[in-house]
Amino acid sequence: MVNNSKLKKIWLVLITLTLATSIAMETVDPNVWIVIGVSIIIGVKGTLVVDYLMGLKTANPKIRISMLCYFYFLPPLIALAMIYSEQLRDFTTL
């Protein structure tokens, strides 16, 4: 069980990371490094949510890993789609 003080710190980290990524994506031209950085932050945030807010850090490893796979595989796919958007557009048009 995680104590309230640690949960508050994790919550503040999640809010800070969310604000940082949203400010970065709104103010900076989204280049490759920004997209990769945001994808990494999404993975970190997902890990924090699964481990501490959902309480799966000590759960059955199969359940925990299946939840974490979403945050480890989907953000890189989204990043690849943003980075190679023109190539994907050309590939999928007739």
N, C-alpha and C positions, 0 to 999 in steps of 0.2 A: 504494500500500500504506500502511495506517495503522499507526503504531508502537504498541507495547504500552502505553505511557504514555497515549496518547490513547484507546485502547480501554478502559483501566481507568477513565478519567474519564467516558467515555460510559456505561459499565456502572454507575458510581455515580450518574450523573444518572438513568438508567433506574430504578434501585432507589429513589432518592429520590422520583421522580415517582409510582412505583407505590405506595409507602407513603403519600404525601400524598393521593392519590386514594382509596385504600382507607380511610384514617382519616376523610377528609372524608365519604365516603358512609356510613360506619358511625356517625358521631357527630352529624352535622348532618342536619336534615330536608331531604331532596333537593328543593330548590326549583329554579326555572328556571335561576338563575345557577350553581348548583352543577353541574347537569346539563350546561350549556353549557361550563363550565370543564373538567369531566372529559372532555367530547368533544374539546375543543381539546388537552388533554394527551395523549389517545389518538393524535391526529394527529401531535403532536410526537414521541411515543415511536415511532410507526410509521415516521416519517421517519428517526429515528436508527437504528432497526434495519435498515431497507432500505439506507440509505446506507453505514453503517459496519460493522454486524455481518454483513450479507449481502454487503457489498462491491459494491453496485450503483451507487454514486455515479458511477463512470466507465464503467458498462456501457452497452449499447445503450439509448438513451432510450426506445424503445418498451417494453422490458422493465421499466425502472425506473418509468416512468409507470404501467404496468399494475399493478405492485405497490403503488405509492403511492395509486392510485385506491381501493383497498380501505380505506385509513386516512383518506381524505378524504371518502368518500361514506357509508360505513357508520355511523360515529359520529354524524353529524348526523341520520341516519334513526332511529337508536336514541333520540337526544335528543328528536326530534319525537314518537316513539311514547310516551316517558315523559311529556312535557309535555302532549300531547293524548290521554292514555290514555282518559279518559272519553268524549271525542268519538269515538274509534276504537271503543270498546266499543259505544256507541250505534249507530254506523254499521254494525257488523258483526253485530248481533243481529237476530233476526227480530221 
